[in-house]
Structure formats: structure tokens, C-alpha cells
């Protein structure tokens, strides 16, 4: 179980790194565009489109990492007031919903990503940007999220059975 958690955490960490790199590229493009406008120069062609595509990587790549860390401040504020049994039940519902929703998004997105990669689909912008890598990253991010949810669901259930908690 610890080995599986380590693998999931490593994959999630790499996805966070990809999101961080995308964030840096977004800031660079935007900074160059702002300086270009202030100096009366032209902006980076298709910069806005590229920033919009990179935003998906920044937002969705880290979801599995956040779920595995289980340190989201808003949920912790609420969870600490629950009894152990209610916390267990809400965790089960949470993990099941994560698995179902992120699994569905992966299921619907992955064929599109493969199709876009095969056919070299590009964005309708001044400079065509390949869309396949963005869709593939989105699919991988949601697959990672679904696997993280499944792992945490399994860990929660095994922990309950092994410790035989009546609380």
C-alpha cells in the first residue's frame, strides 16, 4: 500500500511540476505582451490562446496532489467538527464522487486527446497551436485524480477494517 501511495505521489508531483512550468510560461508570455504594448511593439501572436490552454494545465494538473496530501484548508475546517463515523462516511462519499466524476472526464477526454494527437488538430489562432498535448495532459490529470481517489477510498476502508473502529 505504501509503494502504491509513493508511485501516485510521484506522478502527482510531476504533474504539479508541469503545472508550475506552464504557469511560468504564462507569466513570461503575459509580461512580454505587456512590455510590448507599453513600448508600442506588437504582442506575441496567439499569446492569449496559448495562455488559455496553459491555464488548464495549471488548474487541473495539481488536483491529484491536493487530494493525496489531504490538507485542503477548507475541508479541514469543516471535518474537524465531525465525529469519526461521520468523517468516515463523508470521506467515502467524497472519494466515490471523485472517482466517478474524474473517471468520467478521463473517459470522455482521452479519445479526444488521442484523436487530436493523431490528426494534429490545432487551435484556430494566428499561429496554430497543437491541441493534442493539452487534451492529453488534461486526461492524464483526471486519470491521476481518479486513481488517487480510488487509493484513498481503499486506504480508508482497509484502515477501518484493520483497526475495527466502532467510532
RODO-2510 file (C-alpha; in nm, 4 decimals, decimal comma):
residues 167
     n   res          X          Y          Z
     1     x     0,0000     0,0000     0,0000
     2     x     0,2857     0,2376     0,0827
     3     x     0,4511     0,1625    -0,2517
     4     x     0,1323     0,2479    -0,4400
     5     x     0,0999     0,5726    -0,2464
     6     x     0,4601     0,6590    -0,3277
     7     x     0,4026     0,5985    -0,7008
     8     x     0,0830     0,8065    -0,7032
     9     x     0,2530     1,0858    -0,5111
    10     x     0,5490     1,0847    -0,7510
    11     x     0,3211     1,1061    -1,0575
    12     x     0,1169     1,3793    -0,8881
    13     x     0,4333     1,5720    -0,8052
    14     x     0,5484     1,5551    -1,1692
    15     x     0,2095     1,6860    -1,2793
    16     x     0,2463     1,9738    -1,0318
    17     x     0,5880     2,0497    -1,1829
    18     x     0,4316     2,0566    -1,5295
    19     x     0,1665     2,2963    -1,3983
    20     x     0,4366     2,5160    -1,2449
    21     x     0,6290     2,5283    -1,5719
    22     x     0,3076     2,6195    -1,7540
    23     x     0,2461     2,8967    -1,5007
    24     x     0,5955     3,0331    -1,5608
    25     x     0,5421     3,0271    -1,9398
    26     x     0,2080     3,2057    -1,8951
    27     x     0,3689     3,4790    -1,6862
    28     x     0,6517     3,5149    -1,9371
    29     x     0,4132     3,5475    -2,2332
    30     x     0,1978     3,7982    -2,0489
    31     x     0,4979     4,0016    -1,9333
    32     x     0,6398     4,0171    -2,2863
    33     x     0,2982     4,1217    -2,4199
    34     x     0,2591     4,3971    -2,1596
    35     x     0,6083     4,5324    -2,2239
    36     x     0,5469     4,5111    -2,5987
    37     x     0,2248     4,7106    -2,5723
    38     x     0,3860     4,9750    -2,3489
    39     x     0,6731     5,0158    -2,5932
    40     x     0,4395     5,0291    -2,8907
    41     x     0,5565     4,6964    -3,0295
    42     x     0,3457     4,4029    -3,1368
    43     x     0,2375     4,1330    -2,8954
    44     x     0,3177     3,7625    -2,9197
    45     x     0,0883     3,6171    -3,1870
    46     x    -0,1637     3,3720    -3,0370
    47     x    -0,0335     3,4544    -2,6907
    48     x    -0,3831     3,4798    -2,5432
    49     x    -0,4812     3,1428    -2,6904
    50     x    -0,1669     2,9789    -2,5571
    51     x    -0,2260     3,1279    -2,2116
    52     x    -0,5823     2,9930    -2,2140
    53     x    -0,4565     2,6442    -2,2978
    54     x    -0,1793     2,6584    -2,0395
    55     x    -0,4355     2,7604    -1,7774
    56     x    -0,5940     2,4143    -1,7961
    57     x    -0,2594     2,2579    -1,7106
    58     x    -0,2066     2,4938    -1,4190
    59     x    -0,5517     2,4293    -1,2738
    60     x    -0,6048     2,0580    -1,3294
    61     x    -0,2543     1,9108    -1,3078
    62     x    -0,2342     1,9569    -0,9314
    63     x    -0,5726     1,8142    -0,8318
    64     x    -0,4412     1,4635    -0,7565
    65     x    -0,1601     1,6102    -0,5483
    66     x    -0,4038     1,8154    -0,3404
    67     x    -0,6277     1,5127    -0,2858
    68     x    -0,3392     1,2877    -0,1819
    69     x    -0,1981     1,5453     0,0602
    70     x    -0,5404     1,5779     0,2271
    71     x    -0,4516     1,9192     0,3634
    72     x    -0,7023     2,1405     0,1893
    73     x    -0,7792     2,4078     0,4483
    74     x    -1,1500     2,4486     0,3712
    75     x    -1,2283     2,0800     0,4144
    76     x    -1,0162     2,0527     0,7276
    77     x    -1,2053     2,3372     0,8932
    78     x    -1,5327     2,1501     0,8390
    79     x    -1,4036     1,7951     0,9005
    80     x    -1,2574     1,8659     1,2423
    81     x    -1,6097     1,9209     1,3806
    82     x    -1,7376     1,5807     1,2628
    83     x    -1,7488     1,2639     1,4716
    84     x    -1,5139     0,9871     1,3480
    85     x    -1,8043     0,7936     1,1937
    86     x    -1,9430     1,0966     1,0080
    87     x    -1,5905     1,1815     0,8899
    88     x    -1,5529     0,8248     0,7609
    89     x    -1,8850     0,8374     0,5741
    90     x    -1,8183     1,1803     0,4228
    91     x    -1,4727     1,0645     0,3123
    92     x    -1,6258     0,7596     0,1411
    93     x    -1,8820     0,9762    -0,0384
    94     x    -1,6126     1,2270    -0,1334
    95     x    -1,3786     0,9615    -0,2743
    96     x    -1,6596     0,7877    -0,4648
    97     x    -1,7638     1,1165    -0,6233
    98     x    -1,4035     1,1966    -0,7115
    99     x    -1,3647     0,8550    -0,8769
   100     x    -1,6920     0,8831    -1,0695
   101     x    -1,6565     1,2428    -1,1880
   102     x    -1,2859     1,2405    -1,2702
   103     x    -1,3143     0,8927    -1,4239
   104     x    -1,5963     1,0159    -1,6454
   105     x    -1,3964     1,3213    -1,7528
   106     x    -1,0980     1,0983    -1,8325
   107     x    -1,3211     0,8535    -2,0221
   108     x    -1,4652     1,1334    -2,2363
   109     x    -1,1422     1,3305    -2,2813
   110     x    -0,8869     1,0597    -2,3597
   111     x    -1,0292     0,9582    -2,7019
   112     x    -1,0423     1,3251    -2,7985
   113     x    -0,6786     1,3702    -2,6948
   114     x    -0,5703     1,0681    -2,8999
   115     x    -0,7719     1,1907    -3,1992
   116     x    -0,6220     1,5394    -3,1707
   117     x    -0,2700     1,3955    -3,1499
   118     x    -0,3224     1,1639    -3,4484
   119     x    -0,4770     1,4329    -3,6678
   120     x    -0,2558     1,7177    -3,5439
   121     x    -0,5538     1,9373    -3,4579
   122     x    -0,4526     2,2959    -3,3928
   123     x    -0,6200     2,5982    -3,2410
   124     x    -0,7917     2,8497    -3,4681
   125     x    -0,5430     3,1259    -3,3952
   126     x    -0,2906     3,3397    -3,5833
   127     x    -0,0231     3,0803    -3,5128
   128     x    -0,1749     2,7314    -3,4890
   129     x    -0,1104     2,5696    -3,1513
   130     x    -0,1339     2,1886    -3,1314
   131     x    -0,4262     2,1000    -2,9040
   132     x    -0,3405     1,7319    -2,8527
   133     x    -0,0823     1,7787    -2,5750
   134     x    -0,3209     1,9957    -2,3726
   135     x    -0,6030     1,7437    -2,4016
   136     x    -0,3652     1,4593    -2,3160
   137     x    -0,2395     1,6431    -2,0080
   138     x    -0,5989     1,7043    -1,9051
   139     x    -0,6838     1,3348    -1,9487
   140     x    -0,3756     1,2222    -1,7543
   141     x    -0,4529     1,4718    -1,4765
   142     x    -0,8046     1,3387    -1,4342
   143     x    -0,6870     0,9778    -1,4515
   144     x    -0,4387     1,0599    -1,1763
   145     x    -0,7182     1,2192    -0,9742
   146     x    -0,9418     0,9126    -1,0183
   147     x    -0,6594     0,6785    -0,9159
   148     x    -0,5792     0,8951    -0,6148
   149     x    -0,9455     0,8855    -0,5122
   150     x    -0,9546     0,5062    -0,5545
   151     x    -0,6374     0,4674    -0,3495
   152     x    -0,7701     0,6877    -0,0703
   153     x    -1,1038     0,5039    -0,0720
   154     x    -0,9206     0,1718    -0,0428
   155     x    -0,6948     0,3051     0,2320
   156     x    -0,9932     0,4420     0,4245
   157     x    -1,1786     0,1099     0,4061
   158     x    -0,8735    -0,1009     0,4923
   159     x    -0,7947     0,1281     0,7831
   160     x    -1,1495     0,0917     0,9142
   161     x    -1,1416    -0,2888     0,8829
   162     x    -0,7901    -0,3357     1,0219
   163     x    -0,8454    -0,1088     1,3196
   164     x    -1,2023    -0,2352     1,3607
   165     x    -1,3113     0,1061     1,4813
   166     x    -1,6630     0,1253     1,6175
   167     x    -1,6436     0,5027     1,6312
***
